[in-house]
Amino acid sequence: MDVSLEKVADPTLIEMGKNLKEAMKMLEDSQRRTEEENGKKLTSGDIPGPLQGSGQDMVSILQLVQNLMHGDEDEEPQSARVQNIGEQGHIALLGHSLGAYISTLDKEKLRKLTTRILSDTTLWLCRIFRYENGCAYFHEEEREGLAKICRLAIHSRYEDFVVDGFNVLYNKKPVVYLSAAARPGLGQYLCNQLGLPFPCLSRVPCNTMFGSQHQMDVALLEKLIKDDIERGKLPLLLVANAGTAAVGHTDKIGRLRELCEQYGMWLHVEGVNLATLALGYVPSSVLAATKCDSMTLTPGPWLGLPAVPAVTLYKHDDPALTLVAGLTSNKPADKLRALPLWLSLQYLGLDGIVERIKHACQLSQRLQESLKKVNHIKILVEDELSSPVVVFRFFQELPGSDPVLKAVPAPNTVPSAVSRERRSCDALNRWLGEQLKRLVPAGGLTIMDLEVEGVCVRFSPLATAAGLGTRGEDVDQLVACIQSQLPVLTCTLQLREEFKQEVTGTAGLLYVDDPNWPGIGVVRYEHANDDKSSLKSDPEGEKIHAGLLKKLNELESDLTFKMGPEYKSMKSCIYIGMASDDVDISQLVETIAVTAREIEENSRLLENMTEVVRKGIQEAQVQLQKASEERLREEGVLRQIPVVGSVLNWFSPVQPSQKGRTFNLTAGSLESTEHTYVYKVQGTGVTPPQTPSGSRMKQRLPGQKPFKRSLRGSDALSETSSVSHIEDLEKMEHLSGGPEQEALEANSPEQHPGAPTPQEAEQTGAFQNTAHPQVDDDHPQVEEPESLR
């Protein structure tokens, strides 16, 4: 606060203002330092411990508060929007400190001061929002004011309620009417606070044929009132909306007021559109709220004031009943609730209050006019031009089909298909909302799920603009971001059906219909041991899909891939994200199938390798043992004696026969080495199978990312240069004789002087294949292949 405190005579007030200024400066500076440290954690001083006997100074306490406020920002830096607390916010915060100081005054001074604060605030609010001769009740919980109003209505309609209590209500049960578009949980809150059973609540449906689908159906309300009267019930209170919690629509308050006067009911109005009562021009639908029995205002969000109470304005002539209902109090502490608002209203002034509300309405009108020019964006409040709430969603009509985001199902449409299409479109709008919230945090957008329209994005500047400091440039940035995301949405939507057909026609792949996924689609690879009837998790399939995800991410394409459980089971699947450009779906599906098949075959080969080698070694040992016994029978026992055998072999030498064994890893079998010793060359054995490759996998040009469809007709120059480049490469290969000719020339004797010719190599055994280890009878042991070492 850059205000001068020299004219203030009370030293306590001066010290309080300085302390608040220093405390706010310390907390704000600590937050700034936290952002500059780029993830470095603050000193961990928030661990609970014993209370120190000597106490701590103010700096240490504020340091603890700072750690508690900003200690986890490095873990979740974007978890919540931080309100922009300006000078008017400091004034509101000062009100809480000042209230504690005022409560220490003597009773007479305290009574005069609290009465002045309460009367001034009530008078200002009634004049600003055009509610003449009203009283005010200040409360922290927004719904608390309505609960007190219900108590007042019960005391007014049931004269003996103070004496007989709820016995009076038993003979003639009260009924509270709420709109179907009311805020969630409001009816349950009222019943809990008043001790009423849930049958005392009557939910009034909204319009279905004429008017807004978020407005209360007046004709149906009148029918419900008549039915309740015939059953012996008492219509007590009606809660109307001047701006519903979801989309900001306003009920027909004028018609509802006439209905309440006719049946003696209390009319209470709440909603964000009540803020427009402070403007010069007010729509007639909202202006009718000034004639209601009570209304609830929330000036804190409207004006960007933190820790400011909500206000319920009401009209009643009996102060005794208002005291019994809890709307008035003789306690000074209850009256001091208005102190933060009393200070803030004086600081802003009438012009500042009107300017903030007007700015928020202009932001909504600016966004609404801009979105009308954007294709594939539907605005839900086109008939509510005066509403400061803008609700929109993405939609697109595909050729030969109904609108993709059509909320109401057609009469002859299958419900399951409509439900699947609805959830699929909701996923796209949810993705759009998350992207806009991330790209434009100052917009204060909210994602909500409406019963009829589905998932939508809401822009309510009256509730967020003052706190976040939203400007007109932020609205323009929001519109630009929406336009930049539309090609991604439309492209993804068009590729979904093609992806489904390609996956269905590819062997080994299963298309998973997950309507909650906003991307191109979900696919699962069915391996050889996959139990299709089981819904449990599959460890082998999970391993294959994990390897497939790693391979796909290594391709560095524009698509995003993630792995997760299937929509209706626990089996792993590959989820393919949004497509920002024209994607070659056939190449994408073929790559997934080929890569998954390679991973499965390699995994099976590695798993079986140990068992194959073990069995091969055992078989080799058995055959070598048989060969040794056969040699013993042929040569005799004497030749096996060391000295005698040498003498005998010198007089009568024996030509040994080399009958070794070689183990073929590819075939997994033992082979004789006779061919090696006779022809001085090893046999090639079984040719290893070639790595499977897709028939439709195409070679990419330099700089081209995977899964991109080749441009045709859009860039003739690039296409011509690419074709000419390929033709030049083919001519060069033809002139040089191709890769095979280059390899032969590289291995020719002319290229390597001193190298043996093929005939010399055959005679000397230079072409022996080292991939097959030798096993001799003289040395009965199997050499481990070099690839297994």
C-alpha positions in Angstrom: 0.0 0.0 0.0 1.6 3.2 -1.2 -0.5 5.4 1.1 0.8 8.0 3.5 0.2 7.2 7.2 1.4 10.6 8.5 -2.1 11.9 9.0 -3.2 8.9 11.2 -2.9 9.8 14.8 -3.4 6.3 16.3 0.1 4.7 16.6 -1.4 1.2 16.6 -3.1 1.8 13.2 0.2 3.1 11.8 2.1 0.1 13.1 -0.6 -2.3 11.8 -0.4 -0.8 8.3 3.4 -1.0 8.3 3.4 -4.6 9.5 0.8 -5.6 6.9 2.9 -3.9 4.2 6.1 -5.6 5.3 4.4 -9.0 5.6 2.8 -8.9 2.2 6.1 -7.7 0.7 8.0 -10.6 2.3 5.5 -13.2 1.1 5.4 -11.8 -2.5 9.2 -11.5 -2.7 9.6 -15.1 -1.5 7.2 -16.2 -4.2 9.3 -14.3 -6.8 12.5 -15.8 -5.5 11.0 -19.3 -5.7 10.2 -18.8 -9.4 13.7 -17.5 -10.1 15.4 -20.5 -8.4 14.0 -22.8 -11.1 12.9 -25.7 -9.0 15.2 -25.3 -6.0 13.4 -26.3 -2.9 13.0 -23.9 0.0 14.4 -24.6 3.4 12.1 -27.3 4.9 10.9 -25.5 8.0 7.3 -26.8 8.0 7.9 -30.1 9.8 5.7 -30.1 12.9 7.7 -30.0 16.2 7.4 -29.0 19.8 6.3 -25.5 20.6 9.4 -23.4 21.5 9.4 -22.0 25.0 11.1 -18.8 24.1 8.9 -18.0 21.2 9.9 -16.7 17.7 10.1 -13.3 16.1 7.8 -12.1 13.3 10.3 -12.8 10.5 10.7 -16.4 11.5 6.9 -16.9 11.6 6.4 -15.3 8.2 9.2 -17.5 6.9 7.2 -20.5 8.1 4.1 -19.2 6.4 6.0 -18.7 3.2 7.3 -22.3 3.2 3.8 -23.6 3.8 2.4 -21.5 1.0 5.1 -22.0 -1.7 7.0 -25.1 -0.5 5.5 -27.5 -3.1 5.5 -25.2 -6.1 8.4 -27.0 -7.7 6.3 -30.3 -7.7 3.2 -28.8 -9.2 4.0 -25.4 -10.7 0.8 -25.1 -12.7 -1.6 -26.7 -10.2 -3.7 -23.7 -9.5 -4.2 -20.1 -10.6 -2.8 -17.5 -8.3 -5.0 -14.5 -7.7 -3.5 -11.1 -8.6 -3.7 -9.4 -5.2 -3.4 -5.7 -5.9 -3.7 -2.7 -3.6 -7.4 -3.2 -3.2 -6.6 -6.7 -2.0 -4.3 -5.4 0.7 -7.1 -3.1 1.9 -9.4 -6.1 2.2 -6.7 -8.1 4.1 -6.2 -5.1 6.4 -9.9 -5.2 7.3 -9.4 -8.6 9.1 -6.4 -7.3 11.1 -8.3 -4.0 11.9 -11.3 -6.0 13.0 -9.2 -7.8 15.7 -8.0 -4.4 16.9 -11.4 -2.8 16.9 -12.8 -5.6 19.0 -10.5 -4.5 21.9 -12.3 -1.1 22.3 -14.8 -0.5 25.1 -18.4 -1.6 24.5 -19.9 1.8 23.7 -17.2 2.8 21.2 -17.4 -0.7 19.7 -21.2 -0.6 19.4 -21.1 2.8 17.6 -18.4 1.8 15.3 -19.8 -1.5 14.3 -23.3 0.0 13.7 -21.8 2.7 11.5 -19.8 0.1 9.5 -22.9 -2.1 9.0 -25.3 0.6 8.1 -22.8 2.3 5.6 -22.1 -1.0 3.8 -25.7 -1.9 3.7 -26.7 1.5 2.3 -23.9 1.4 -0.4 -24.7 -2.1 -1.6 -28.5 -1.4 -1.8 -27.9 1.7 -3.9 -25.3 0.2 -6.1 -27.4 -2.9 -6.9 -30.8 -1.0 -7.0 -32.3 -2.8 -4.0 -34.2 -0.1 -2.2 -34.9 -0.2 1.6 -33.2 -3.5 2.1 -31.3 -5.1 4.9 -28.0 -7.0 4.6 -26.6 -10.2 6.1 -22.9 -10.8 5.7 -21.7 -14.4 5.6 -18.6 -16.5 4.7 -20.5 -19.4 3.1 -22.4 -18.4 0.0 -25.3 -20.7 0.7 -25.6 -19.6 4.3 -27.6 -16.6 3.5 -30.3 -18.7 1.7 -30.5 -21.0 4.7 -31.2 -18.0 6.9 -33.8 -16.7 4.5 -35.5 -20.1 4.6 -35.7 -19.9 8.4 -37.2 -16.4 8.1 -39.8 -17.7 5.6 -40.7 -20.6 8.0 -41.1 -18.2 10.9 -43.2 -15.9 8.8 -45.6 -18.6 7.5 -45.8 -20.7 10.6 -46.8 -18.4 13.5 -46.6 -21.1 16.2 -43.2 -22.5 15.0 -41.4 -20.8 17.8 -43.6 -22.5 20.4 -44.4 -25.9 18.9 -41.4 -26.3 16.7 -41.4 -29.0 14.0 -44.8 -30.4 15.1 -46.3 -27.5 13.2 -44.6 -28.6 10.0 -45.9 -32.2 10.4 -49.5 -31.3 9.5 -48.6 -29.0 6.7 -45.2 -29.8 5.2 -43.3 -26.8 3.6 -42.0 -27.1 0.1 -38.9 -25.4 -1.3 -38.8 -25.2 -5.1 -35.4 -25.3 -6.9 -34.6 -25.2 -10.6 -33.0 -28.2 -12.2 -30.2 -25.8 -13.3 -29.4 -24.8 -9.7 -25.9 -25.2 -8.3 -25.2 -28.9 -7.4 -25.8 -29.8 -3.7 -27.9 -26.7 -2.9 -31.0 -28.6 -2.0 -29.2 -31.1 0.2 -27.4 -28.3 2.0 -30.8 -26.6 2.8 -32.3 -29.8 4.1 -29.3 -30.4 6.4 -29.3 -26.9 7.7 -33.0 -26.7 8.3 -33.6 -30.3 9.5 -36.1 -30.9 6.7 -36.7 -34.2 4.9 -35.8 -34.4 1.3 -39.4 -34.7 0.1 -39.7 -31.0 1.2 -37.6 -30.2 -1.9 -39.3 -29.9 -5.3 -37.1 -29.9 -8.4 -38.6 -27.8 -11.2 -37.5 -29.0 -14.7 -36.3 -26.6 -17.3 -37.8 -25.8 -20.7 -37.8 -28.6 -23.2 -39.9 -27.2 -26.1 -39.7 -23.4 -26.1 -37.1 -21.0 -24.7 -33.7 -21.8 -23.2 -33.1 -25.3 -21.9 -31.5 -23.8 -18.8 -34.5 -21.7 -17.8 -37.1 -22.9 -15.3 -40.4 -24.0 -16.9 -42.9 -21.6 -15.4 -46.0 -23.5 -16.6 -44.7 -26.7 -15.0 -43.9 -24.9 -11.8 -47.4 -23.6 -11.5 -48.7 -27.2 -12.0 -46.4 -28.5 -9.2 -47.6 -25.7 -6.9 -51.2 -26.6 -7.4 -50.5 -30.3 -6.9 -48.7 -29.6 -3.6 -51.6 -27.5 -2.4 -54.1 -30.3 -3.2 -51.9 -32.7 -1.1 -52.1 -30.4 1.9 -48.5 -29.0 1.6 -47.5 -25.4 1.9 -45.5 -23.8 -1.0 -42.9 -21.9 1.0 -40.0 -20.5 -1.1 -38.8 -20.4 -4.7 -35.1 -20.0 -5.7 -34.7 -18.4 -9.1 -31.5 -17.8 -11.0 -30.2 -14.6 -12.5 -27.4 -16.4 -14.3 -27.3 -20.2 -13.7 -24.2 -21.7 -12.3 -23.4 -23.6 -15.5 -24.2 -21.4 -18.5 -25.4 -18.0 -17.0 -29.0 -18.1 -18.2 -31.6 -16.0 -16.4 -35.0 -17.3 -15.4 -38.1 -15.3 -16.2 -38.0 -13.5 -12.9 -40.9 -11.2 -13.7 -43.3 -14.1 -14.3 -42.0 -16.0 -11.3 -42.6 -13.0 -9.1 -46.2 -12.8 -10.2 -46.6 -16.5 -9.4 -45.0 -16.1 -6.0 -47.3 -13.2 -5.1 -50.3 -15.3 -6.2 -49.5 -18.2 -3.9 -47.9 -16.3 -1.1 -44.4 -17.7 -1.6 -41.0 -16.1 -0.9 -38.8 -15.4 -4.0 -35.1 -15.5 -3.6 -32.7 -14.7 -6.5 -29.0 -15.6 -6.9 -26.5 -15.7 -9.8 -23.6 -13.9 -11.4 -25.8 -11.7 -13.6 -26.9 -9.7 -10.6 -23.6 -7.9 -10.9 -25.0 -6.1 -14.0 -27.5 -4.3 -11.8 -24.6 -1.8 -11.1 -24.4 -0.8 -14.7 -26.2 2.0 -16.5 -28.1 -0.4 -18.8 -29.7 -3.5 -17.2 -31.7 -6.0 -19.2 -35.3 -6.3 -18.1 -35.0 -10.0 -17.1 -32.3 -9.1 -14.6 -33.9 -5.8 -13.5 -36.9 -7.7 -12.3 -34.7 -9.1 -9.5 -34.8 -5.8 -7.7 -38.5 -6.5 -6.8 -37.8 -9.9 -5.2 -37.9 -10.7 -1.5 -34.1 -11.4 -1.2 -31.0 -11.9 -3.3 -27.4 -13.1 -2.7 -24.5 -11.1 -4.0 -20.8 -12.2 -4.2 -18.8 -9.0 -4.6 -15.5 -10.7 -3.8 -15.0 -12.5 -7.1 -16.7 -9.7 -9.1 -14.3 -7.0 -7.8 -11.2 -9.2 -7.2 -11.3 -8.8 -3.4 -9.9 -11.7 -1.4 -11.4 -12.8 1.9 -14.5 -10.6 1.4 -17.9 -12.0 2.7 -20.9 -12.7 0.5 -24.0 -10.5 1.1 -27.7 -11.4 1.2 -30.0 -8.4 0.8 -33.6 -8.9 2.0 -36.8 -7.0 2.8 -38.7 -7.7 6.1 -40.5 -5.5 8.5 -40.4 -7.6 11.7 -36.9 -7.3 13.4 -37.9 -9.9 15.9 -38.3 -12.6 13.3 -35.0 -11.6 11.6 -33.3 -11.9 14.9 -34.8 -15.4 15.5 -33.8 -16.4 12.0 -30.2 -15.4 12.6 -30.2 -12.6 9.9 -29.4 -9.9 12.5 -27.2 -10.1 15.6 -26.3 -8.0 18.6 -22.8 -9.3 18.8 -20.2 -6.8 17.6 -18.1 -9.6 16.1 -20.9 -10.5 13.7 -21.2 -6.9 12.6 -17.5 -6.7 12.0 -17.8 -9.2 9.1 -18.7 -6.2 6.9 -15.4 -4.4 7.8 -13.2 -5.7 4.9 -16.0 -4.9 2.4 -16.5 -1.5 4.0 -12.9 -0.6 3.5 -12.7 -2.0 -0.1 -15.8 -0.2 -1.3 -14.5 3.1 -0.1 -11.1 2.4 -1.7 -12.6 1.5 -5.1 -15.4 4.1 -5.1 -18.5 3.9 -7.2 -16.7 4.5 -10.5 -14.1 1.8 -9.8 -16.8 -0.8 -8.9 -18.8 0.0 -12.1 -15.7 0.0 -14.2 -14.6 -3.5 -13.0 -18.0 -5.0 -13.7 -18.3 -3.2 -17.0 -14.8 -4.5 -18.0 -15.9 -8.1 -17.3 -19.0 -7.8 -19.4 -17.1 -6.3 -22.3 -14.7 -9.2 -22.2 -17.5 -11.7 -22.5 -19.1 -9.7 -25.4 -15.7 -9.5 -27.1 -15.3 -13.2 -27.0 -18.8 -14.0 -28.0 -18.6 -11.7 -31.1 -15.2 -13.2 -32.1 -16.4 -16.8 -31.7 -19.4 -16.2 -34.0 -16.9 -15.8 -36.9 -15.0 -19.1 -36.1 -16.2 -22.2 -37.9 -16.9 -25.4 -35.9 -17.6 -23.5 -32.7 -21.1 -23.4 -31.2 -22.1 -20.8 -28.6 -24.7 -21.9 -26.1 -25.8 -18.4 -25.0 -26.6 -16.8 -28.4 -30.1 -15.9 -27.1 -28.6 -14.4 -24.0 -26.7 -11.4 -25.4 -26.7 -9.7 -22.0 -25.2 -12.6 -20.2 -21.6 -12.1 -19.0 -21.0 -15.9 -19.3 -19.9 -17.4 -22.6 -20.2 -21.2 -23.1 -18.9 -22.8 -26.3 -18.0 -26.2 -27.7 -16.5 -27.7 -30.8 -18.6 -29.4 -33.4 -18.2 -30.6 -37.0 -20.5 -32.2 -39.6 -18.9 -35.0 -41.5 -20.0 -35.7 -45.1 -23.1 -37.9 -45.2 -23.6 -38.0 -41.4 -25.3 -36.1 -38.7 -23.5 -33.3 -36.8 -20.8 -34.9 -34.8 -21.6 -33.1 -31.7 -25.4 -33.3 -31.9 -26.6 -33.5 -28.3 -30.2 -34.6 -28.8 -30.5 -38.0 -30.4 -32.6 -38.5 -33.4 -35.9 -40.5 -33.1 -34.6 -43.5 -35.1 -31.0 -43.5 -33.7 -29.7 -46.4 -31.8 -29.1 -45.2 -28.2 -25.8 -47.0 -27.9 -24.4 -45.3 -31.0 -25.6 -41.9 -29.8 -24.0 -42.5 -26.4 -20.7 -43.6 -28.0 -20.7 -40.6 -30.3 -21.6 -38.3 -27.4 -18.7 -39.5 -25.3 -16.3 -39.3 -28.2 -17.2 -35.7 -28.8 -17.0 -34.9 -25.1 -13.4 -36.2 -25.1 -12.5 -33.8 -28.0 -14.0 -30.9 -26.2 -12.3 -31.9 -22.9 -9.0 -32.0 -24.7 -9.7 -28.6 -26.3 -10.5 -27.1 -22.9 -7.3 -28.5 -21.3 -5.2 -27.0 -24.1 -6.8 -23.6 -23.9 -6.4 -23.5 -20.1 -2.7 -24.3 -20.5 -2.1 -21.8 -23.3 -4.1 -18.9 -21.9 -4.1 -19.2 -18.1 -5.3 -15.6 -17.7 -8.6 -16.6 -19.3 -9.9 -18.5 -16.2 -11.6 -21.1 -18.4 -13.6 -23.9 -16.8 -14.5 -27.3 -18.3 -18.0 -28.5 -17.4 -20.2 -31.4 -18.4 -23.8 -30.4 -19.1 -26.6 -32.9 -19.1 -27.9 -32.1 -22.6 -25.1 -30.4 -24.5 -22.2 -32.5 -23.1 -18.7 -31.2 -22.2 -18.3 -27.5 -22.9 -15.8 -24.7 -22.1 -17.0 -21.8 -20.0 -15.7 -18.2 -19.9 -17.0 -16.3 -16.9 -15.0 -13.1 -16.5 -17.1 -11.8 -13.7 -15.9 -14.7 -11.5 -12.3 -14.7 -12.6 -11.2 -11.5 -14.6 -10.7 -9.2 -11.6 -8.6 -11.8 -9.7 -6.5 -12.9 -12.7 -6.2 -9.5 -14.4 -7.8 -10.7 -17.7 -7.5 -8.1 -20.5 -8.8 -7.8 -24.0 -5.5 -9.1 -25.4 -6.0 -12.3 -23.4 -9.4 -12.7 -25.2 -7.8 -12.2 -28.6 -5.1 -14.7 -27.7 -7.8 -17.2 -26.6 -9.6 -16.8 -30.0 -6.3 -17.3 -31.8 -5.5 -20.5 -29.8 -9.0 -21.9 -30.6 -8.4 -21.3 -34.3 -5.0 -23.0 -34.1 -6.4 -26.0 -32.4 -9.3 -26.5 -34.9 -7.2 -28.1 -37.6 -6.0 -30.7 -35.1 -9.6 -31.5 -34.1 -10.9 -31.7 -37.6 -8.0 -33.8 -38.9 -8.2 -36.2 -36.0 -11.9 -36.6 -36.4 -11.6 -37.4 -40.1 -8.9 -40.0 -39.6 -10.7 -42.0 -37.0 -12.8 -44.1 -39.4 -9.9 -44.7 -41.7 -7.8 -45.9 -38.8 -10.6 -48.2 -37.6 -10.9 -49.8 -41.1 -7.1 -50.2 -41.4 -6.7 -51.9 -38.0 -9.7 -54.1 -38.6 -8.2 -55.3 -41.9 -4.7 -56.0 -40.5 -3.9 -59.4 -39.1 -2.7 -59.4 -35.5 -4.2 -56.1 -34.5 -7.4 -55.5 -32.7 -9.3 -52.1 -32.8 -10.4 -51.0 -29.3 -13.4 -48.8 -29.2 -12.7 -46.2 -26.4 -15.0 -43.2 -26.8 -13.3 -41.4 -24.0 -10.0 -41.1 -25.8 -9.7 -37.9 -27.9 -7.0 -39.1 -30.3 -7.0 -41.0 -33.5 -7.8 -44.3 -31.8 -6.7 -47.2 -29.7 -5.1 -50.5 -30.9 -4.0 -53.7 -29.3 -1.7 -56.3 -30.6 -2.9 -59.9 -30.2 0.1 -62.2 -29.7 0.1 -66.0 -30.1 -0.7 -66.8 -26.5 -3.3 -64.1 -26.1 -6.5 -65.3 -24.4 -9.2 -63.3 -26.2 -11.9 -64.3 -23.8 -10.1 -63.1 -20.6 -10.4 -59.6 -19.3 -7.5 -59.9 -16.9 -4.1 -58.3 -17.4 -1.7 -60.1 -19.7 2.0 -59.9 -18.7 3.3 -61.1 -22.0 1.1 -58.6 -23.9 2.1 -55.8 -21.5 5.8 -56.5 -22.2 5.2 -56.5 -26.0 3.2 -53.2 -25.9 5.9 -51.6 -23.7 8.5 -52.4 -26.3 6.2 -51.3 -29.0 5.6 -47.9 -27.3 9.4 -47.4 -26.9 10.0 -48.1 -30.6 7.2 -45.8 -31.7 8.4 -43.0 -29.6 11.9 -43.4 -31.0 10.6 -42.6 -34.5 10.2 -38.9 -33.5 7.0 -38.4 -35.4 4.4 -35.7 -34.7 2.0 -38.2 -33.2 2.0 -39.0 -29.5 1.8 -42.5 -28.2 1.0 -43.8 -24.7 0.2 -47.2 -23.2 -2.7 -48.0 -20.9 -5.3 -50.5 -20.0 -8.1 -51.2 -22.4 -11.5 -49.4 -22.0 -13.4 -52.5 -20.8 -10.5 -54.8 -19.5 -7.1 -54.7 -18.0 -5.2 -55.6 -21.1 -2.6 -53.2 -22.4 -3.2 -51.1 -25.5 -1.5 -48.4 -27.5 -3.3 -45.0 -27.5 -2.6 -42.8 -30.5 -3.0 -39.1 -29.9 -4.2 -36.1 -31.9 -3.1 -35.6 -35.5 -1.9 -32.1 -36.4 -1.4 -32.9 -40.1 -2.4 -35.4 -42.8 -1.2 -38.8 -41.6 -0.7 -41.9 -43.7 -2.8 -44.2 -41.7 -1.9 -47.3 -43.7 1.8 -46.7 -43.0 1.1 -46.1 -39.4 -0.9 -49.3 -38.9 1.6 -51.3 -40.9 4.4 -50.0 -38.8 2.6 -50.9 -35.6 1.9 -54.4 -36.8 5.4 -55.1 -38.1 7.1 -53.7 -35.0 4.9 -55.6 -32.6 5.5 -58.8 -34.6 9.3 -58.3 -34.5 9.2 -57.7 -30.8 7.1 -60.8 -30.2 9.4 -63.0 -32.3 12.6 -61.6 -30.7 11.1 -62.1 -27.3 10.1 -65.7 -28.1 13.6 -66.3 -29.5 15.4 -65.0 -26.4 13.1 -67.0 -24.1 13.7 -70.2 -26.0 17.4 -69.7 -26.5 18.5 -70.9 -23.1 16.4 -74.1 -23.3 17.6 -74.8 -26.8 21.2 -74.4 -25.9 20.9 -76.6 -22.8 19.2 -79.4 -24.7 21.8 -79.1 -27.5 24.7 -79.4 -25.0 23.1 -82.5 -23.4 22.6 -84.1 -26.8 26.1 -83.3 -27.8 27.5 -84.9 -24.7 25.5 -88.1 -25.3 26.7 -88.3 -28.9 30.3 -87.6 -28.0 30.1 -90.3 -25.3 28.8 -92.8 -27.9 31.6 -91.8 -30.3 34.2 -92.3 -27.6 32.9 -95.8 -26.9 32.9 -96.6 -30.6 36.5 -95.4 -30.9 37.5 -97.6 -28.0 36.0 -100.6 -29.6 37.7 -99.9 -33.0 41.2 -99.1 -31.6 41.3 -101.5 -28.7 42.2 -101.1 -25.0 46.0 -101.2 -25.5 46.1 -98.0 -27.6 44.5 -96.1 -24.7 47.4 -96.8 -22.3 49.7 -93.8 -22.5 53.1 -95.4 -23.1 52.0 -98.6 -24.7 49.6 -96.8 -26.9 52.3 -94.4 -28.2 54.7 -97.3 -29.1 51.8 -99.3 -30.7 50.7 -96.3 -32.7 54.4 -95.8 -33.9 54.7 -99.4 -35.2 51.1 -99.5 -36.5 49.6 -96.1 -37.0 45.8 -95.7 -37.2 44.2 -93.0 -39.4 41.7 -91.3 -37.0 38.4 -90.3 -38.3 37.3 -86.8 -37.3 33.6 -87.0 -36.2 33.0 -83.8 -34.4 29.8 -81.9 -33.8 28.7 -78.4 -34.5 25.6 -76.7 -32.9 23.4 -74.6 -35.3 21.7 -71.9 -33.2 19.4 -71.0 -36.1 18.0 -74.5 -36.6 18.5 -75.5 -33.0 20.1 -78.9 -33.9 23.5 -80.7 -33.9 25.3 -81.3 -37.2 28.3 -83.4 -38.1 31.7 -81.8 -38.8 32.6 -84.4 -41.4 31.8 -82.0 -44.2 34.2 -79.4 -42.7 37.2 -81.8 -42.5 36.6 -83.4 -45.9 35.9 -80.3 -47.9 37.8 -77.8 -45.7 34.7 -75.6 -45.4 31.7 -75.4 -43.1 28.2 -75.8 -44.4 26.0 -72.8 -44.4 23.2 -74.6 -42.6 19.8 -73.2 -42.4 19.4 -69.6 -43.7 18.1 -67.4 -40.9 14.6 -65.9 -41.6 14.5 -62.4 -42.8 13.3 -59.6 -40.6 9.6 -59.1 -41.4 8.8 -55.9 -43.1 5.6 -54.3 -44.2 4.7 -54.2 -47.8 3.4 -50.7 -47.5 6.3 -49.2 -45.5 7.7 -46.5 -47.7 11.1 -44.9 -47.8 11.1 -41.4 -46.4 12.7 -38.4 -48.1 15.4 -36.5 -46.2 13.9 -34.4 -43.5 10.5 -36.0 -43.8 8.9 -37.2 -40.5 7.3 -40.7 -40.2 3.7 -41.3 -41.1 3.4 -38.2 -43.3 1.4 -38.5 -46.4 3.3 -37.4 -49.5 2.0 -34.1 -50.9 0.3 -34.4 -54.4 -0.6 -31.4 -56.4 0.0 -28.9 -53.6 3.7 -28.4 -54.0 4.7 -29.2 -57.6 8.2 -27.8 -57.2 9.0 -30.0 -54.2 7.5 -33.1 -55.9 9.5 -32.5 -59.1 12.7 -32.0 -57.2 12.1 -35.1 -55.2 11.4 -37.2 -58.3 14.5 -35.9 -60.1 16.6 -36.6 -57.0 15.4 -40.2 -57.0 16.1 -40.6 -60.7 19.6 -39.3 -60.3 20.2 -41.8 -57.6 19.0 -44.7 -59.8 21.2 -43.6 -62.7 24.3 -43.5 -60.4 23.5 -47.0 -59.1 23.0 -48.3 -62.7 26.4 -46.8 -63.8 28.2 -48.2 -60.8 26.7 -51.6 -61.1 24.6 -51.5 -58.0 25.4 -52.3 -54.4 26.2 -55.9 -55.2 28.9 -54.9 -57.8 30.4 -52.5 -55.3 30.6 -55.2 -52.7 32.3 -57.6 -55.1 34.8 -55.0 -56.2 35.5 -54.2 -52.5 36.3 -57.9 -51.9 38.3 -58.5 -55.2 42.1 -59.3 -55.0 42.8 -56.1 -56.9 41.3 -54.0 -54.2 43.2 -55.9 -51.5 46.8 -56.9 -52.6 48.1 -60.0 -50.9 44.6 -61.4 -50.2 44.1 -65.0 -51.1 42.0 -65.9 -54.2 38.7 -67.9 -53.7 40.5 -71.1 -54.9 43.4 -70.6 -52.5 40.9 -69.8 -49.7 39.0 -73.0 -50.4 42.2 -75.1 -50.2 43.4 -73.5 -47.0 39.9 -73.4 -45.4 39.8 -69.7 -45.2 36.1 -69.6 -45.8 35.2 -71.7 -42.7 32.2 -70.3 -41.0 33.0 -69.5 -37.4 29.3 -69.4 -36.4 29.3 -73.2 -36.0 31.6 -74.3 -33.2 33.6 -77.5 -33.6 33.4 -80.5 -31.3 36.1 -83.1 -31.8 36.2 -86.6 -30.5 39.6 -85.9 -28.9 38.2 -82.9 -27.2 34.7 -83.7 -26.0 33.5 -80.2 -25.1 31.1 -77.7 -26.7 32.4 -74.2 -27.4 29.9 -71.5 -26.5 29.0 -69.4 -29.6 30.6 -66.0 -29.5 27.2 -64.4 -29.8 26.2 -65.9 -26.4 29.3 -64.8 -24.6 
